Amino acid sequence: MKQKIKVMKYTARLIYKSVNTCFHTNLPVYFYGLSNGTIILLFASHQNEFPDDNTLKWTLAEHLDFSYDVASGTILTKDLLEIGLDEFMELADNLEQRIKITATYGNFSSNSEAMQYLNVNLQNLLSIHKQKQLEMDYF
């Protein structure tokens, strides 16, 4: 289940892939732990609110309630309490999510097209999060 990806001098590890989530999507939601301690989410959703438009986009967001220690594989709450993967999975799939959207990508006409884009561009998407974080820290 765990996968390591080298991205711009830091590591991203897949913590959890949710297929039953509170996010408005038919595709899985991916939770990655980064070596800088943050947990990011990557999920596809509708591009806009128009009922006739089924165009999808990928959203990259930072989770504000949890952090991650890549070296030990430990998930921490915002109060720095260690929690297990099962508890994280339960908490991560509820409506009380606090996330900060970093970026959105794409204009896809189907789930398969969106997944194909993700499979080809995952490393670039994760590195863009690092660049956006550096920009936000600079200002």
C-alpha positions as CSV (number, residue, x, y, z in Angstrom):
1,M,0.0,0.0,0.0
2,K,2.8,2.4,0.8
3,Q,4.6,4.0,-2.2
4,K,7.6,6.3,-2.1
5,I,8.1,9.1,-4.7
6,K,11.2,11.3,-4.8
7,V,10.0,14.9,-5.5
8,M,12.3,17.9,-5.4
9,K,14.5,16.8,-2.5
10,Y,11.7,15.5,-0.4
11,T,9.7,12.3,-0.2
12,A,6.0,11.8,-0.7
13,R,4.5,8.5,0.7
14,L,1.0,7.3,-0.1
15,I,-0.7,6.9,3.3
16,Y,-4.2,6.1,2.3
17,K,-6.3,5.7,-0.9
18,S,-10.0,6.3,0.0
19,V,-12.8,5.0,-2.3
20,N,-15.6,5.9,0.1
21,T,-15.2,9.5,1.1
22,C,-17.1,12.7,2.0
23,F,-15.5,14.4,-1.0
24,H,-17.8,14.9,-4.0
25,T,-16.0,12.5,-6.4
26,N,-16.4,9.1,-8.0
27,L,-12.6,8.6,-8.0
28,P,-10.4,7.8,-5.1
29,V,-9.0,10.4,-2.8
30,Y,-5.2,10.0,-2.3
31,F,-3.7,11.1,1.0
32,Y,0.1,11.6,0.8
33,G,2.5,12.3,3.7
34,L,5.4,14.6,2.8
35,S,8.8,14.7,4.4
36,N,8.2,18.3,5.4
37,G,5.5,17.0,7.8
38,T,2.4,17.9,5.8
39,I,-0.3,15.6,4.6
40,I,-1.7,16.5,1.1
41,L,-4.8,15.2,-0.7
42,L,-5.3,14.7,-4.3
43,F,-8.8,14.2,-5.7
44,A,-10.9,14.7,-8.8
45,S,-14.2,16.6,-8.8
46,H,-16.5,18.4,-11.1
47,Q,-15.0,21.5,-12.7
48,N,-18.1,23.6,-12.0
49,E,-21.6,23.5,-10.6
50,F,-23.5,23.3,-13.9
51,P,-25.6,20.1,-14.0
52,D,-25.0,19.5,-17.8
53,D,-21.3,19.9,-17.5
54,N,-19.4,16.7,-16.4
55,T,-15.9,18.1,-16.8
56,L,-13.5,17.0,-14.1
57,K,-10.4,18.7,-12.5
58,W,-7.8,17.4,-10.0
59,T,-7.5,19.3,-6.8
60,L,-4.4,19.3,-4.6
61,A,-4.9,20.4,-1.0
62,E,-3.1,20.4,2.3
63,H,-4.8,18.7,5.3
64,L,-4.9,21.2,8.2
65,D,-5.8,18.7,11.0
66,F,-3.0,16.1,10.6
67,S,0.8,16.0,10.0
68,Y,3.1,13.1,9.1
69,D,6.5,11.9,10.0
70,V,7.9,10.1,7.0
71,A,10.9,8.5,8.8
72,S,8.7,6.7,11.4
73,G,5.5,6.5,9.3
74,T,3.6,8.3,12.2
75,I,0.4,10.3,11.7
76,L,-0.1,13.1,14.2
77,T,-3.2,15.1,15.0
78,K,-3.0,18.9,15.1
79,D,-2.5,18.5,18.9
80,L,0.5,16.3,18.1
81,L,-1.1,13.1,19.4
82,E,0.0,10.0,17.5
83,I,-2.9,8.1,15.8
84,G,-2.9,4.8,13.9
85,L,-3.7,4.3,10.3
86,D,-7.2,2.8,11.1
87,E,-8.2,5.8,13.2
88,F,-6.8,8.2,10.5
89,M,-8.8,6.4,7.8
90,E,-12.0,6.8,9.8
91,L,-11.3,10.5,10.6
92,A,-10.2,11.3,7.0
93,D,-13.5,10.0,5.5
94,N,-15.9,12.4,7.4
95,L,-17.4,15.7,6.7
96,E,-15.3,17.6,9.2
97,Q,-12.3,17.9,6.9
98,R,-10.3,21.1,7.1
99,I,-8.2,21.5,4.0
100,K,-6.4,24.3,2.2
101,I,-6.6,24.0,-1.6
102,T,-3.2,24.5,-3.2
103,A,-3.9,24.1,-6.9
104,T,-6.3,22.6,-9.4
105,Y,-5.4,20.9,-12.7
106,G,-7.0,19.8,-15.9
107,N,-10.2,19.9,-17.8
108,F,-11.2,16.2,-18.2
109,S,-14.2,14.8,-19.9
110,S,-14.2,11.4,-18.1
111,N,-13.0,9.5,-15.0
112,S,-10.7,7.4,-17.2
113,E,-9.1,10.5,-18.8
114,A,-8.6,12.1,-15.3
115,M,-7.0,8.9,-14.0
116,Q,-4.7,8.6,-17.0
117,Y,-3.5,12.2,-16.4
118,L,-2.9,11.4,-12.8
119,N,-0.9,8.3,-13.6
120,V,1.4,10.2,-16.0
121,N,1.7,13.4,-14.0
122,L,1.7,12.4,-10.3
123,Q,5.3,13.3,-9.6
124,N,4.8,16.8,-11.2
125,L,1.6,17.4,-9.2
126,L,3.4,16.6,-6.0
127,S,6.4,18.8,-6.8
128,I,4.0,21.7,-7.7
129,H,2.7,21.5,-4.1
130,K,6.3,22.0,-2.8
131,Q,6.7,25.0,-5.1
132,K,3.4,26.5,-4.0
133,Q,4.3,26.0,-0.4
134,L,7.6,27.8,-0.9
135,E,5.8,30.7,-2.6
136,M,3.3,31.0,0.3
137,D,6.1,30.8,2.9
138,Y,8.0,33.6,1.0
139,F,5.1,36.1,1.3
